[in-house]
Amino acid sequence: MKPERKRYFIELAFNGGAYHGWQIQKNAISVQEVLNGVLSTVLRSEVQTLGCGRTDTGVHATQLYAHFDDEEGTVEGREERIVASLNALLPVDIAVKRLFVVAAEAHARFDAIKRSYEYHIHFSKNPFLHNFSWQLRERPNVAAMNEAARQMMSYRDFSCFSKSHTQVFTNNCRLFRAEWRWLDEGRLVFYISADRFLRNMVRAIVGTLMEIGYRKHDPAYIHQVIKSKSRSAAGVSVPACGLYLTEVLYPWDEQSENSKFKIQN
């Protein structure tokens, strides 16, 4: 009797410096390609994962989810051992955190209800932040940047911050948070959360807010940029090294037997 197909979510983190983003591409190495290869080796059958979204070249993730289907019944009861085997075979810049079964219709991309990013900036040379934060010389006007970020929260159409010619149904996104904060050690972090993000959106937003912070524009300029719906009106795309995907949220419900996201231990 053929085993029942089961769907699994896999949670991972990665240093994106060596990869051309999450998603498989022609003639370029990606996190997804490496993960698929190691999963296929460990499970001894071809495995194709589907991620919660795509990250740009060089962007990091402290939390990213993907799903795959186990057609042969080789995962059940072996989750912890499989995680250990994956981490033993994966390169040092990719780590699997956990593996768990969900309902057959659960979808890593379409069922995510919130995604959060951080963008990190530092202002003095630090070898331990190289390729993990963007170094600048002068400190910007953070109050002005936060004022522009607050005004940005009232909008839904963020076409101006998206790469051109992307194949998406809509450029509408619902922002939950957009805020700059200083860390104790004098580093600056931009926190942003939304139900979805467009390609290159966070890096374009940061670039636009930095122009306001360096007094090229006043905070109200953000209205002009967003209403233009033109990428050329927004600021430059800042370097990928400072950007982290930090959280992907699903409607987890461990109390409901009918929830497709009930984690089964």
Beta strands, then each sheet from edge to edge (+ up, - down):
strand 1: 6-14
strand 2: 50-51
strand 3: 60-70
strand 4: 94-102
strand 5: 114-122
strand 6: 134-135
strand 7: 175-182
strand 8: 188-194
strand 9: 243-249
sheet 1: 2+ 3- 1+ 4-
sheet 2: 2+ 3- 9- 5+ 6+
sheet 3: 2+ 3- 9- 5+ 8- 7+
end
